[in-house]
Amino acid sequence: MGSLKLAAASFAAGVTFYAYAAQAEGTLNLICSADVVICEMMTNSFEKETGIDVNMVRMSSGESYAKVRAEARNPKTDIWWAGTGDPHLQAASEGLTLEYKSPMLDQLQDWAQKQAESSGYRTVGVYAGALGWGYNTDIFKRKGLKAPKCWSDLTDPSLKGEIQVANPNSSGTAYTALATLVQIMGEDQAFDYLKKLNDNVSQYTKSGSAPVKAAARGEAGLGIVFMHDAVAQAVEGFPITVGAPCEGTGYEIGSMSIVKGARNLDNAKKWYDWALSADVQSHMKDAKSFQLPSNKNAEVPKEAPKFEDIKLIDYDFKTYGDPAKRKALLERWDKEIGAIAN
């Protein structure tokens, strides 16, 4: 825990954006859908800078959406930060989140601004990351496994029991993977692929980053994750090699939304503007967070996977963030994959 506090301290010391008055008071109820280390660092830094007490709950993006939806008549959350954009867009389309045009908007990358525009300014992009995998080179070498280059390689029988991926009902990462495969292959072919992949999957986790953490610990050979989550394990010194599929891959726009009916609206807006600043986003790497920041002036971590080096599909955020489409895909996954999961 000491290194976390040190990171938070160095983060807060470097942040100069919006020196809110020391007497700033009140609370903020935050759902954080990023890795717990960055969630805690962001929370500690915001509290130190603003004097606002943050009640932070860490949940995967699918769980976060479900919580916001369940509490719609009596919101207990003020702001939802991070996690894949699809559930944020779904919440926006259902009127669960509040329209807000931050004064920081003109500092953001085009993809972040488009995320805001497409949602009627009910959500905004805070970072981006491409989907891929991380595999344990020690395990692959010891077992004589071939390094995967393509999605098709992951169904090879030699990888039986070696793969972990999250459940798309709870994980935005896994839903992005599901929607990506549907866009690359077509829906029926994608589900045929997922049935074959299931033969090699040892566990469907709740959290999107958990599969590569399991691979880092030697509990699995490979985890299907956002590439920056695999990079984080490699930077920590684990024998993880990061891969991007040859057929192409999808990507996330990690997003942020203010909950409609937020009890601490002014403080929610303060977090929103603060989290979009270049200073704050430049320090996310201090918590081993290697996404591409949405602020054009933020420092891009040198370890971050570069989009120009990855074959990205033209991911259809509008279609796959639509509540009806999402519901239909998840119901089909439950029926055809979840029902036969190991």
Secondary structure, 3 states (H helix, E strand, C coil): CHHHHHHHHHHHHHCCCCCCCCCCCCEEEEEECCCHHHHHHHHHHHHHHHCCEEEEEECCHHHHHHHHHHCCCCCCCCEEECCCHHHHHHHHHCCCECCCCCCCHHHECHHHHHHHHHCCCCCEEEEEEEEEEEEEHHHHHHHCCCCCCCHHHHHCHHHCCCEEEECCCCCHHHHHHHHHHHHHHCHHHHHHHHHHHHCCEEEEECCCCHHHHHHHCCCCCEEEEEHHHHHHHHHCCCCEEEECCCCCECEEEEEEEEECCCCCHHHHHHHHHHHCCHHHHHCHHHHCCCCEECECCCCCCCCCCCHHHCCECCCCHHHHCCHHHHHHHHHHHHHHCHHHCC
